[in-house]
Amino acid sequence: MRIPMAAGSPEVAATPALGFVEHPLRHVLTNEVHARPYETFRAPVRATHLAVISGEGSAQAEYDLVAALCDHFGQAPPSRNANHCSRDMGAFRLRWERHTEFSTYTILRFDPFDEPFVETALSLVPRDWLDQLPGSVLVAKHLALETAERSADDMARLFEGNAVIGSRMLGGAACAWTDFRIHSGGFGRILVRDQGMTEGQGGRLMQRLLEIETYRMMALLAFPVAREAGPVISRIDQGLADITGRIAASGESETDRALLDRLTGLAAEVEQVSAATSYRISAARAYKAIVNQRIEELREERIPGTQTIGEFMSRRLDPAMKTCESVAERLDALSRRVARAGDLLRTRVDIALEEKNRDLLNSMNRRAQLQLRLQETVEGLSVVAISYYLLGLLGYAAKGAKAGGLPINPDVAVLAGIPVVVGLVWLGVRRLRKALTHGEDDRE
């Protein structure tokens, strides 16, 4: 028995091996949770991580670049529609991930080292290949994973004397330090000490630390946008306050129309600022949530005298994000206030127009009444004029009859005909006016 599918359902086909109809997205959605798997490795490892803002239109250029590097080292390129891949190039491993508005390139090398940030993983990548990276680099970070313990003087040297932020992580299986600064070589630095991590823990920890830095910087892209929008919002707010005050004090329709023009201009400015900031601030919310999640997954424990990554983010990143949230809330509130003021002003303008229309209708009524009176006066004169001509014809007819031998006195005939003629003419004019009035009523 075949049961018809519901309207709007996607076309699916039965899988003979399974014996049931399989949804076309089943495999795609199942594989989605396994996308971008973490690397597995043990110390020593050196990594260089680049986050490049490339936009949504450079996917093909990025794929071609990654495929060219794979071909250069004799490796199979990723599939045409892939948005991530990991390839072992011999001396190093490349990990590429394509996101909505940025891409990340992580280069890993696994040979022993004494100095973690001198011979970096990036030095193994062809320079001409790096020069072709599409977009602009937002994050450039060196990470070193080792087992050696370093003295306080050594740590100060590695981080160029900057205040170091770090903690024990993963239940004491590792310690990590960074300073969230750009060093003299143009890269930031992260140092991780392996204190008993498994291969999976090492890969996950590296990925989380690099994602914290990447998404922190992506979230902070909204901060300059919000800071630039602040003075514009304040200016619009002052203009709206001035218009609102004038609405309360003004009673002239001409002024109301001018205020409505100004208010329309402010509404357009609010929409323009909102369009310029909404995407960036919305993205910042999402990136900030990922940063908080990755920090929580670190399971930090305090190292005495050292600020943790979570504390650093709560003191430095959270205020910037609250500024962005404040700008978004101010824009929403300002948009609602502009809309309310516009409704109020439009109501006043509509009322003023209605009053003018009422006065115009009253004036038209008065003119119609004057025209009616004038028409009645003209009708009276018309009765007199028509009666005069008819009585003249009656007089000529009486004179002709007298000349023909009839015993008629023309003057008496005219005198006797005056009330009859005038009455008939008056009745005829009234009936004619009624007929015309009824005809107009029927047309209406």
Steps between C-alpha positions, in 0.01 A plus 500: 500500500636844402415796723516840326753745639390821668511817292833678523700190603838457325525235235655187646572158365477163666831336585473135395765382746319662792143437394378848599497850354813693596496878537741662251669703777550208738868445420579873476350572842662193654843603372456861610569416866828340392614794287834668577640226728783595734858382444661232719865531605742509791772748588715636351285698258535846352203659323436820311138609473371762253143631491440686176199723431414409143123550472250266342614546140851354520416135563617395154830690532567338839424154369730550202779618732466201735479263203815653352692446826380139516612444142839659576565245776341208315185477711142452387304826496175531698168437328363788296222588747711446815526780756774337708786257458811371675799387292842366602758673280799307638686764698177658625126448512250751361154545648262726305150601607260720306247699707232749398713815490849376582727202453766348722830340401686303767848364426641232734854365534604219733882509520672566838594854598670699775374845412122487433462820301826522297458236228122507454270272306428779253861498382438163330226640273609645160512879523345554157201288609449718808514813285196376306269460801174681411378754752662669800649328805320578826660236723858376477607277786790268581428213741754265651419179690788359708567297812788705640460725802621856463615752759335835563788676324465274199124567485560876518748470212263296284220754546731804470436616857120526464260398774420132447150353525458128557368213708497127555254331265322170445522399864872577523597309185642816345601859568471779244626857489450794267502878515243583225750739338666530161872445536790647306469239224138592436357187668342427835627217716350211698714259702349171620669254736386138472463346844348170399249572224382233260538555126134599473526744791802666342318555171183624666687737731696652210182543298316666790782742577530606136122530464484722810745740338329482159146553623613765750641707217197436278271615782708814554448603137165636617658729761636769261172490309304553821734774617464689171121463514479643854544870410261463206236350727551780753457764228183334373374473858553873555324580174207281601479673838491838326225384264299355788524830687385690194209260456387578854531877448398543137145544380554610143443247225775650285750442783365146549571415139855633532549297818366192323759546226776522762365196680492300178865588445589382853311174443702442184824563692398253771431233239831572331697464826305188589575343161869584538532350850240225539691224320829573675342518846292186444813316389684628808233347724549162335880520514495607865281200586754268334786662696315445828429139408863429408624658826257286698631189323856581615405428864748756627669484839685803634878514503595715803581853393375453141173625352294232328378528141139509622575792734684686227206462262248609761703816570601587144263341249173528694508885528553530125211263433279690747579817303381328183187376675436851631525646150258237367252570781529877448431455131193287568367748757574795272321334210191445715507861626533636147206285393285625791591863434425450132160352577420791732610760250319335212185492712529873563556570133201282408279680752610838361422385148160373611423837657597676180283262300211567737540875457517452125179296502324767711611765254369291211167459681470874544576554134240241404240675714582834337475340159160354596373837609632661185337222298167563671532872427581424138200266485273781623635736237460223241129462591449877457689509170324198351160626619572840345575346160200264518266786594640697207417210270155480660447875433601462135265203467206698652566796269505270199176337610334845543617602153345179367161606631490325837357703786823491713658784690876439486572687823238303692632174352856581611378602846303180538792288377758643743423267797453199274822552308706584809362199686567261213853634448577471873371141510695411188827641639454311831429172322803550281724565805363193678560288193861618478556444876362147486721423202811609691393294803457192282850545352649526850 
